[in-house]
Amino acid sequence: MIRSSERKSTNPRAENPSFEKSDQGPELGISFEKKDGAKRFALYSFLSAVDFDNSGTLVFRYTFGPIKVKGKALQPLWEHLRTCTLVRVCESESLSSEAPSISEITLVDLRDISAVEPLFPE
């Protein structure tokens, strides 16, 4: 059994302020963090699908509702997501023009969207 003190830490926040990945292999879930301080931790086990348009939007489709992540150069997030090693996604400014940056995270609950959108649109 690995004790928490023996576990290697994830990549430091300063390396890339928009996301962290685990060096330990698959993780339990992802922490979504907005600039205003709002946070949500979502388990991978509740993730049913992820849509990526490769132009700047990732839509995480959880059983409780979608989480939209908008930004630029998001391909590294997609790669870590596919291996369940994406640990944290955070709204941030870009360190360079090629580095991933996240301009907006939209946290939505299913109860909030079911009143205005059908669950299974035609």
C-alpha positions as CSV (number, residue, x, y, z in Angstrom):
1,M,0.0,0.0,0.0
2,I,1.3,3.5,-0.9
3,R,1.1,6.0,1.9
4,S,0.2,9.6,0.9
5,S,3.7,10.8,1.9
6,E,5.2,8.2,-0.5
7,R,3.1,9.3,-3.5
8,K,4.7,11.5,-6.0
9,S,3.0,14.9,-6.5
10,T,1.4,16.0,-9.7
11,N,3.1,18.5,-11.9
12,P,3.6,21.8,-10.2
13,R,1.1,24.6,-10.8
14,A,3.8,26.9,-12.1
15,E,4.7,24.5,-15.0
16,N,1.3,25.0,-16.7
17,P,-1.3,27.0,-14.8
18,S,-4.2,25.7,-16.9
19,F,-4.0,22.0,-16.0
20,E,-2.2,19.3,-13.9
21,K,-1.6,15.7,-14.8
22,S,-0.7,12.8,-12.6
23,D,2.6,11.0,-13.0
24,Q,1.2,8.0,-11.0
25,G,-1.2,6.7,-13.7
26,P,-5.0,6.7,-13.6
27,E,-6.6,9.0,-11.1
28,L,-10.1,9.1,-9.5
29,G,-11.3,12.3,-11.0
30,I,-10.7,15.9,-12.1
31,S,-10.9,19.1,-10.2
32,F,-12.4,22.0,-12.2
33,E,-11.4,25.4,-10.8
34,K,-12.7,28.8,-11.9
35,K,-11.0,32.2,-11.3
36,D,-13.8,33.3,-9.0
37,G,-13.0,30.5,-6.6
38,A,-15.8,28.1,-7.6
39,K,-14.6,24.5,-7.8
40,R,-16.0,21.1,-8.6
41,F,-14.4,17.7,-8.3
42,A,-15.9,15.1,-10.6
43,L,-15.1,11.4,-10.6
44,Y,-14.0,9.7,-13.9
45,S,-16.6,7.0,-13.1
46,F,-19.4,9.6,-13.7
47,L,-18.0,10.7,-17.0
48,S,-19.9,9.2,-19.9
49,A,-18.4,11.1,-22.9
50,V,-16.1,14.0,-23.8
51,D,-16.5,16.0,-27.0
52,F,-13.5,17.9,-28.4
53,D,-13.8,20.0,-31.5
54,N,-10.0,20.6,-31.6
55,S,-10.6,24.3,-32.0
56,G,-11.0,25.4,-28.4
57,T,-13.9,23.6,-26.6
58,L,-14.0,20.4,-24.5
59,V,-17.4,19.3,-23.3
60,F,-17.2,16.8,-20.4
61,R,-20.6,14.9,-20.3
62,Y,-21.1,13.8,-16.7
63,T,-24.2,12.0,-15.4
64,F,-25.0,15.2,-13.3
65,G,-24.6,17.5,-16.4
66,P,-22.0,18.9,-18.7
67,I,-18.9,20.9,-17.9
68,K,-17.6,23.1,-20.8
69,V,-14.0,24.1,-21.0
70,K,-13.1,26.8,-23.5
71,G,-9.6,27.8,-24.4
72,K,-6.7,27.3,-26.8
73,A,-4.2,24.6,-27.5
74,L,-6.2,22.1,-25.5
75,Q,-4.7,19.0,-27.2
76,P,-2.5,18.1,-24.1
77,L,-5.6,18.0,-21.9
78,W,-7.3,15.7,-24.4
79,E,-4.3,13.3,-24.3
80,H,-4.2,13.2,-20.5
81,L,-8.0,12.8,-20.3
82,R,-7.8,9.7,-22.5
83,T,-5.4,8.0,-20.0
84,C,-7.3,9.3,-16.9
85,T,-4.3,11.2,-15.8
86,L,-5.8,14.7,-16.0
87,V,-6.1,15.8,-12.4
88,R,-6.9,19.5,-12.5
89,V,-8.3,22.0,-15.0
90,C,-8.1,25.7,-14.1
91,E,-9.1,29.0,-15.8
92,S,-5.8,30.7,-16.5
93,E,-3.8,33.0,-18.7
94,S,-1.3,31.5,-21.2
95,L,2.4,31.5,-20.5
96,S,3.1,31.5,-24.2
97,S,1.2,31.5,-27.5
98,E,1.6,27.7,-27.9
99,A,0.8,26.7,-24.2
100,P,-2.7,25.6,-23.3
101,S,-4.8,28.3,-21.7
102,I,-8.4,28.1,-20.4
103,S,-10.5,31.2,-20.7
104,E,-13.8,29.8,-19.3
105,I,-15.1,26.8,-17.4
106,T,-18.9,26.4,-17.3
107,L,-20.2,24.3,-14.5
108,V,-23.8,23.2,-15.1
109,D,-26.1,20.9,-13.1
110,L,-28.6,18.7,-14.8
111,R,-31.4,20.1,-12.7
112,D,-30.6,23.6,-14.1
113,I,-30.6,22.6,-17.8
114,S,-33.6,20.2,-17.7
115,A,-36.0,23.0,-17.2
116,V,-34.9,24.8,-20.5
117,E,-33.5,21.9,-22.6
118,P,-34.9,18.5,-23.3
119,L,-32.7,15.7,-21.9
120,F,-32.6,13.9,-25.3
121,P,-33.0,16.5,-28.1
122,E,-34.3,15.3,-31.4
